[in-house]
Amino acid sequence: VIRQIEENRNFKKYINNYKTSWADEQEIIRSIYKEIIKEDFFDKYLVSKYYSYMDDQEVLIKIVKKTISGFELLEQYYEDKTIYWSFDDFHTANIMVIKTIKQFIENQSHSQPLPPIFKADVETDNEDRQFMIELFRKSVLHHEDYKKMIAEKACNWELDRIAVMDILLINMALTEIVGFPSIPIKVTLNEYIEISKYFSSAKSKIFINGILDKMVEELKLANKIKKSGRGLMES
């Protein structure tokens, strides 16, 4: 299985395009190897007299799930590479690796496609990038205005006592509601409340939902929310 991945044309293309190399990270590689050989499942695999292609796949998947996915030194390596890296990214990457291993079959062609790092649909990918850039730009542009509105609506809270992440999520949600006519209000509200479950405190979703409900009503009365097309659904 490993040889198939190494010889895969798309895999080689990814390595070349993203200039990926572990040549200078021998310490991490040795550390991972030492952890792998401690695993009971790996020991059983090595002493087995007979094993199939599926056995090879299974042991690789176990290595990813039981050894690599919880390897702190590797997590730290990626965190040091970029400030935008998070535990969720590491978890997602591990899932993609497992899916890639599972999709290989014995005697497979070297041209077997791999899961794309980004969406395969170039047009959709460009739309997503444009949306991300526009959301960021508008969120920064209206940050101070929305911050004042948050302070007014959160009358029982001092602004400096509200979690920074909660303020950012409310700001982004309002930006999306006001600045993106084709996105239904309910979709935006549900998405940001869901995001808050992962990036804020346990009670944040209640706070964010309450503040957004008040602010959306005020913006509607001020005729500042103008939806069109799909955005009119349940608005």
Secondary structure as UniProt FT lines:
FT   HELIX           2..7
FT   HELIX           9..17
FT   TURN            18..19
FT   TURN            23..24
FT   HELIX           26..36
FT   TURN            37..38
FT   HELIX           40..47
FT   HELIX           53..62
FT   HELIX           63..68
FT   TURN            69..70
FT   HELIX           72..81
FT   TURN            83..84
FT   HELIX           87..103
FT   TURN            106..107
FT   TURN            110..111
FT   HELIX           122..141
FT   HELIX           143..153
FT   TURN            155..156
FT   HELIX           159..161
FT   HELIX           164..179
FT   TURN            181..182
FT   HELIX           185..199
FT   TURN            202..203
FT   HELIX           204..221
FT   TURN            222..223
FT   HELIX           229..232
FT   TURN            233..234
//
